[in-house]
């Protein structure tokens, strides 16, 4: 059985207030580095991964290397986990995009499977490339645990495929920074054991608050 631990990178600028980050290069913030550390501890204490694959963008590489170091394995970049190319929207605020492209902006939230970002990609692009990663993992690691470190959009696309759901359901899934999704695959049968589990992050944040 292949067990996939799918996680998202830690906190970066552009999450709050929100910008269309996509393939914009961003390092983890101090908060993000701490989230990566907590996630590494959580994974290392519960599983023994044989491999860690990450998006080639810095925020995922850093998160993945932190997890890999805690688990005693190497992290490898996989182009198939690369985030969406938002084209002309990249690194713009939602207010700016809504003002300049009101129709497309509304479509992104009502029918995300129908939009292609101006000078950028569409959701079908990340489905194709992330599906290749998924097939490769199941083929190469039939009896192992593998960690995948991706982005909000890529993770949603992967989960929709694993749950056999349409791309129109994109907004029904949430992916917090450094959340965990646990998926078991055996002989073509997929069991999604958890989605968007960020309890290890929230417990630490709660404990850190002054009483």
N, C-alpha and C positions, 0 to 999 in steps of 0.2 A: 504494500500500500504506500502511495506517495502522500505525504502530509505537507501541505503548503501553508507556511505562515506568511501571510500577506500583510505588510505594514506600509504606512506612509511616512515620509520624511518628517523631521521635527519642524518646529515653528521657524518661520522666516518673515522678513518684511513683506508687506503686501497681503498678509492674511487679515490684519485688522489695523487700519481700515483696508477694505478689500480692493485689490487690483487684479487685473487679468494677468497672472504671472506666467503661465505656460512655460516656454523654453528660455525665459529671461534668467540669466545667471544670478543666483542668490546663495550666499552662505547661510548656514544656520545662525540664528541669534543665540545669545546666552541661554535663553529659555529653551530654544531648540536643541542645543547641546545637552542640556539637562534631561530633556525628554528622550533623546537618543540614548543616554546613559541608563535611564530607568527602563527603557524598552529592552536594551541589551541584557540587563539584569533579569528581567522577567523571562525573556526567551531562554537564556542560559540556564535558568533555574528549573525550567519545565520541559525543554526539548534538547536534543543533541543534533543540531543541523549538520548535514553533510556539505552544504554549500549556501552561500549568500549571493544573490544576484541583485544588482541595483540599476536604476536608471543612470545614465552617464552624467546627469547634471549634479553639480557639486553638493547640493543639499541632500540628495539621496546617497551619493558616494560617502559622504561623511557619516550619515546615519548608518549605512551598511557596514562601513569599516568598524564603527563602534560595536555593532552587534557581532560582527565576525571575530573581532579581538576577544570579546567575552566568551565566545563559543569555541575558540581555538581553530578557526578555519580562515580561509581567504575570501575576500569579497571580490566579485567580478562584475564589471559593467556590462549590461545587456541593452543594446539599442532599442529593443522591442518594448522596453519599459519607459521610454522617453515620453515626456508630457506632451500635451496638445500644442500645436503651433497656432496661436491665436491671431497670427498675421498682424493686421493693422490695429487690432485691439490690444496687443501685448503691452503690458505695464501701464495701461490706461486705467483710470478709475471707472467705476460703474456709471457714475454721473456723466462723465465725458462720453462714454460709449452710448448711453441712452440718448444723449442730446444729439449726437451725430448720426447714429444708426438706429433710430427708434423702432423700426419694423423688425430688423434682425435681432435687436436686443430682446424684444418681446417674444419673438419666435424661439430664441434660445431657452426661454423658461417655459414655454407652452408645448413646443415640439422640437426638442433638442436634436432629434435624429434627422431633421430636415434642413438644418442650417450648415452652410460652409462659411467659416469666418473669412472676411475680406482679406485676400492675399495669404490665407492660411489654410488650415485643415478642417476636416469634419470628424465626427465621432467614428465613422466607419474606418478612418485611417488608423486610429489607435486600436480599434478592435482587431484589425488585420495583424498589426505588428505584435500586439500583446498575445494574441492567440498563438503565434509562432513560439513565443517564450513558453507558454503553457504546455504546448505539445512537446517541446524540447525537454522540459522539466519532467513530465510524466514518462517520457521515453528513456531519459538518462538516469533518472532516480526512482525506479519502480518500488523500492523498499526503503526510502529515506525521507528525512525531513529537509525541506528546502525553504529558505527565507527569501522572499521577494520584497524589495524596497522600491515602491513606486510613488505616484502622485495621486491626488484626489481623483482626477479624471480617469487616469489609467486604471486605478484600483476599481472604480465603479464599472468600467468597461469589462474588466476581468470577472468581477462578481456577477454581472448580468449574464455573461457567457456561462459561468458555472451554474447559475441558478436557472438557466434556460429562459431568460426573460428578454423582452424586446428593448431596444435602445430608447424607446419612448419612455421607459421606466427609469431613466437615468437619475432623475431628481428624487426618486424614492429611497435612495441609499445615501447615507452620510459616511464621511471618512474624516475623522479628526486627526490632527497631527500625531504620529506615532501610535495610532490605534492598531489593534491586532484583529485579523480575520483568519480563522482557522478552517482549512478545507482538506478533506480526505478524499483521495481518488483511488479507486481500486477496480480494475477490469471494466473501465468505462462507467462505473457508478460513482457519482459525486455526492458527498455529504458535506454541506457547509455547516460547521459546528458553531461558529460565532462570527459576528459581523460588528465592526466598529467598537471593539472592546478597548476602552481607554481607562479602565479602572486603575491600572498601575500609575497612570499620570494623575488622575483626579485624587487618589488617596494621598499622594505626596503633596499636591497643591493644598489639600485640606489640612494636612498635618503642619504645613509651613505657615498657615495663617495665624496671626496673633490671637490669643484667646481674650 
